[in-house]
Amino acid sequence: MKIEKNATVELTYVLKDSEGNILEDKKDQITKYIHGINMMPKPVEDALQNKEAGAAVSVTVEPKDAYGEADESLIMDVPISNFQTDQEIKVGDIFETSDPEGNPFLIKIIEINGDQAKIDANHPFAGKTVTFELEVKNVLETPADALERITNSINGECSCGCGCDCGCDDRNSDDCDCDDNCGCGCH
């Protein structure tokens, strides 16, 4: 089967910076994605289009199409007391936090000055031109229910089939007065 829109692609990859340094080595780990729904950078999807299992592809991606340009507004000083840890905080430490919507992201300590830490909340590869060295391991047809679930999730819609916590059987019914928050994490 050839890689086309909505196909499930199983691949391995090595990600390198513009000097050839390895940033991520996933050649011993299968990565799965659904092709054509923006789960991978567009230049990567374009390079993989119509390839089959066994294909090896190398594609260089500019920052704007990979992990974004570095954003200076994401470098800021915060009080060290904001970090909930018993460990001493030091330059190079990485912490996971979340945005107001609960989406996790990493921050890196880049400087310590007294009781303040300068953090960088940019993606670690932001601002870098990267090269993906990919090997396609398998191409599969994506089941329709899986495709619907994933595309709904990407679009911010619940598709987990959880129902709601108010006890009704249909969240969309006029008789349902739930608050659209059943605790599933989808909404």
PyMOL commands that set and color helices and strands:
alter all, ss='L'
color gray80, all
select helices_A, chain A and resi 42-48+63-65+72-74+80-82+144-154
alter helices_A, ss='H'
color red, helices_A
select strands_A, chain A and resi 7-17+22-34+56-61+75-79+94-98+104-113+116-120+130-141
alter strands_A, ss='S'
color yellow, strands_A
deselect
rebuild
show_as cartoon
